[in-house]
Amino acid sequence: MRLRLNGSVAEAPDGATLEVLIGRLGLPAGRIAVERNGDVVPRGQYAFVVLAEGDVLEVVTLVGGG
């Protein structure tokens, strides 16, 4: 299925969850924030959010420092 990820077209397997997509992208789940179709997705919900054709995702990596 096709979706938009950070402004670019991306592919995800049909029925994939947000957790699956994050894993395929090699992102550290504990160090990112995800917005799906304008709503922030709580980290504890990544395994339960099933992606749909045309979803718009913004994924931000959190960086610490000082």
N, C-alpha and C positions, 0 to 999 in steps of 0.2 A: 504494500500500500504506500501511497505517497503522502508526505506531510511536509510542513515547512519547519526547519530547525535553524534557529538564529538567522532567519532571512533567506536561507537556501533550501532548495528542494532536497528532500532526503527520502530514503526508502526504509521501510520497516516490514517485518513479516506480518501477515494477516493474523490478527488476534494477539499481537505482542503487547505486553504491558510496558509501562514506563520503565520499570526495573530492567526488563530485557533490553530495551533500547539503550539505557545507560550502560549496561554491561557490554553491549556490542560496540559502543563508542569508547570503551576503556576508561570511563570517567569514575572517579572515586565518589561513590554515592554520598558519603558523609561530608563532602566538601563542595557540594553544589546546591544551587537553588533552581527550581524548575517552575516555569509558568506555562500553563496549558490553556490556550484560547482565552487569555487575559486573566486567568485565575491562578494564584500561587497554589501549587500542589504540596501538601504537607509530606515531609520525608517518609513518614510511616505509611503513606498511601501508595508509594511507588509500585509496590507489588500488586496492587488491586486496580490501578487505573489502566484500563484497556484502551489502547490508542485506536483512533478511527481515521479513515481516509479524510485528508484535508485538515487535520489538526494543525494548529500553529503552536510551536513550542519555542520557548526562550530558555536556554540553559546557561547559567552563570556559575563560573567557578569561583569559590571563595578563597581569598588569599589573605593570609595573616602577615603581620610584620609590624614594624614600629619605627 
